Amino acid sequence: MNELNRIHLNGLRALEAVGRLGSLQKAADELGVTVGAVSQQVIRAEEQLGRAVFERTTRGLRPTAFGAGFLEKLGSGFRQLAEAVASARERDEAILTISVAPIFASRWLIHRIDRFAAAHPDIGLRIEATTVLVDFARSDVDLAIRIGPGTWHGVTADYIMPQEMFPICTPSLAARLRGPQDLQHLPAVIDAHEAFTWDVWLARAGLDVPAPKTRHLFSDASLCLDAAIAGQGILLGWPILASWALREGRLVAPFDMRVRTGMNYYFVTPPVVREPRKVAVFKRWMRAELALDADVAPDAGPGTPSTPSPSAGSPSSP
């Protein structure tokens, strides 16, 4: 252990991060410091070791012959340290803390909590409904569910499904639609913050017809859903938002086509740490629930591209 006293821990962290991530910039992003600071820590650590860990090339830093073996052992050591720290603050296996967006909590999860409780009476849920990014090192959140590209730093992102949009409205409004060309005769309920517009949906669905005219504009997707349920117009919705209303028959999907937005849903968990049983149980249960939603969502239409299926994203917390 006396050997460790020769090397500053921050220097070892910098060496490990650069070696694992492959660049000073990525290491700086993960460690929350500047590129210059990481570079100085790397240089100082190499001086303390008395050996070059990286070779400086025109394409960046590349491990030396010594560095490759050293970084492998260093990475293994830091993984064990992370697991040791995690074990020191083991969480109650009877409570699963989940961070989700408010709309996911209110429009999807809340309707199914009783089913989870019935299937897993030994696990209680604590829901944090927020869009604030999770810092797993400073919170007791076990699992986050987020939509995005899946390339967040410092976490593990486990692909769930793509986000898909499709028109939804009340059965009485749907009765006025003989085909997509009749959309122009219906009022539209619009989410002011939604980047995926009717024009985009029509184009990706391969439909050359006018979009419905905006009637009501809301700043919240949940309000948009309530307006659609109240018969105020037709809405571009997605399964997480609308599946319960569709299952209850309050809304219907008049056309058998859905279009992908280019964003995906992910389970997001801390890196390295072994997945607790309660997290694995919830993941399996949610995937099964989402499979049940498939019978109320419209089938894929001509605008639906092939499904990407990344298994993990990479390292900024969601």
N, C-alpha and C positions, 0 to 999 in steps of 0.2 A: 504493500500500500504506500510505502514511502516514495515510490516512483511517481505517484500521482501528485505529490507535493511540488514536483518540478514544473508541472504544466497547469496553467490557469484553466478552470472548467469552461469558461466562455470560449476559450480558444478551441478546446476539444469539440464543443457544440458547433462552432463555426466550421471546423473541418468536417464533421459528420454531416452537417446540413448541405454543404457544398458538394461533398462526395455523393450524397444520396439524390440531390435535386439536379446536380449537373451544372449549376451556374451560380455566380455570386448574387445576381439579382433575385433569383428564386429563394436563395438562402436568406437574403436580407428581408424579403417579404415575410417569410415564415418566422424569423426571429424578431421582427419588428424593429430593425435597425437599418442604417443606411448601407449602401453597397461599400462605401469607403470603410465603414466600421468593420464589416465582415472581412474585407481584404486585409486590414491591419491585424485583425485577430488571427487570420490564417497565417500571415507572415510571422507574427510573434510566436505562434504555436510551433511552427516549423523550426524557428530559431531555438526554442526551448527543447525541442526533440533532438535537434542536431541533424535532422534528415529532411529532405524535400519530400513532401507528401504529394504535391502537384507539380506538373510540368506546365510552364506558361507557353501557350501556342497562340497562333493567330485566330484560332477558333475558340479560345478560352482556356480554362484549366482542365488538364487531363491527369489522372493519377499516375504517379511513377510506378515502377515495378514494386518498390517498397510500399508506396501509398495504397495500392490496390488491396494488398493483404491487411495493412493497417486499418484501412477504412472499413473493411468487412468486420474485423474484430470490434472496432469502435462502434459500428452500427448495432452489432449484437449486444454490446454492453449498454448502449442507451435504451434499446428495447427492453432489456431486463430492468433497467432503472425505472422506466415508465410503468412497467407492470408492478414493480415494488411500490411505487408511489400510489398507484391506483388501488392496490390491495390494502393500503393503509387507510383508505377512506371508502371502504366497501359500502355500497348502498343497500338499503332495505330491499330484499328480493320480493317482498310482498307489495311494494309500491313501484309502479312504472311511471316515470315523469316524461311526458311527451311535449315537445314544442311544435306547434302547428299554427298556420295562419288562421286568423279568426273565422274566415269564411269556411275553411275546411272543418273547423271545430263545430260551427253552428249548422252547417248545411249537409255535412256527411257524417262526421264522427258521433255527434250527439244522438242521432237516430239509431245508432248501432251499439252503444255502450252496454245496453242491457243484454245483448246477445254475447258480447265479449265476457261480461260478468257471469252469465250462465255457463259458458263454455270453460271459463277459467276463474272459478270462485276464489282461488288462492292469490290472485293478482288484482290489486286495486289500481285505478288510473288516476294520475294527477295531470290535468291538461293546462299547459301554459299557452293561451291563445295570443300569439304575438307574431309580428313580422320582423321583430328585432333579431339580428344575427346572434347565433348561439356561440358563446365561448365555453366549450366544454371544460376547460381547465379551471374556470371560475364559477361554474354553476353545477347544480345537481341534476340537470337534464340528462336523461339516459338516451333519448332518441329524438331526432328532429325529422320532420317531413317537409320537404321543400321542392319547389319547382324551379328549374333553371337549366343551365348547361351541364351541371354535374362536375365542373372542374374547380371546385373550391379547394383552397389550400388548407392543409393541416387536419383534414377529416377523411373519413371513408364514406363514399357515396355509393349506395347500392340501388341500381336502376329498378324502378317499379313499372312505369308505363309512360307512353307519350301523352301529352295534352292534346285533345281533339275537340273541335268546335262543331256544333250543328244547331240548326234552328229549332226552337221550342216555343210552344204557345198553348193556349187552352184548346180543348176539343172543339169548342164552338168556333173559334177563329180558324182552326185547321179545316173545318168543314167548308170554308170559303175558298180553299186552295185546291184547284184541279191539277196544278203543276207549279213548278218554280216560277213560271212566267206571271203567276198571280201574286207573287210576293210584293210587287209594286203597289198593289191595292190594299196592303195591310200597313198599319202604323208600326214603327219599330221602337223598341225600348233599348236605349243605348247606354252603355257604361262609358262614362267620359274618360276613364283611365285605361280602357282596353285598347291596346295597339292593333289587335286583330279585328279589322273592320269587315262590314258586309261586302265591300268591293273585293277585298282579299279572299273572303270565303267563296264568293261566286266565281272568281277567276280560278282558284285552285280546284273548285268542284267542276270546272269546265262548263259553266253556265253563262251564256251570253244574254242575260236578262237584267232589267233594271232592279236596283236594290230597293227595299222598302224605305219609305220616307220616315225620317226621325220624328217621333211624336213627343217622347219624354226622354230627358237626359238626366242621369244620376251619377253621383261621384262614388258609388259603392255597388259592387256586384250583387251583394245580398239584397239591396233595395231593388235592383233591376229584376231579380228573381221574383220578389214579392209583387212587383208591378205586373210581370208577365202572368203570375198566378191570378191576379185580380182582373186579367183580361185587357190590360192597357195596351198590349201590342205583342209583337213577335220579337224574340230575343235570341241572340247567338249565345248558347250556353255550352257547358262541358259536363262530363259525367259527375265529377266531384261536386259540382254546384247543383246539378239538377236531378240526380238519380232518384232521390227520395220523392220528389214531386212527380216524376215520371212513373215511379212504381205505384204511387197512390192514385194515379190517374188525373191529378190536378193539371198536369201538363202532358203534352204529347210531342213527339218528334215527327212532323209531317212528311219528311223526306228521308229516304234510306241512304243517307250519305253524310259522312263526317270528314273533316279536313284537319290535318295536323298543324299546330302552330309553330312547330320547330323547337318547343320546350318540352322537357320531360320531368316526371316526378321521381324523387329519390328519397330513400331512407338515408339519413345522415347520422353517423355515430362517431365517437372519438376514434382516433387512429390507434393501431397497435394493440390496445387492450382487448382481451378475449371477450367475445360477445356474451353477455349474461343471458341466462335462460329466459328471463322475462322479456327481453328484447326479441329474441328469436321466436318466442311464442306469439308476440304481437305481430311480428312481420308475417308469419305464416297465416295468422287469422285475417289480417288486412288483405293479403293477396287473395284469400278465399272469398272475402266479402266483395272485392272488386270484380272477381270472376262472376259473382251473382248479378252484378250490375250490367253485365254484357247483354242480358236478355231484355233490358229496357232501353238501352241505347240503340240508335240506328246502326245498321250495318255499314261497313266501309263502302264508300262510293268511289267514283272515278278520280276524285281529287286526293285520295289518300295514298301517300308514298309508302315505300317499304319501311318496316319498323327497325329503328336502330336499337341495339340491345347492349349498351355498355354495362359492364358489371361493377365498375367502380370509377369514381371520379378522383381527382387528385387534390390534394391539399389546398384560404380564407374561410372561415367558418360561416355556415349559413345561419 
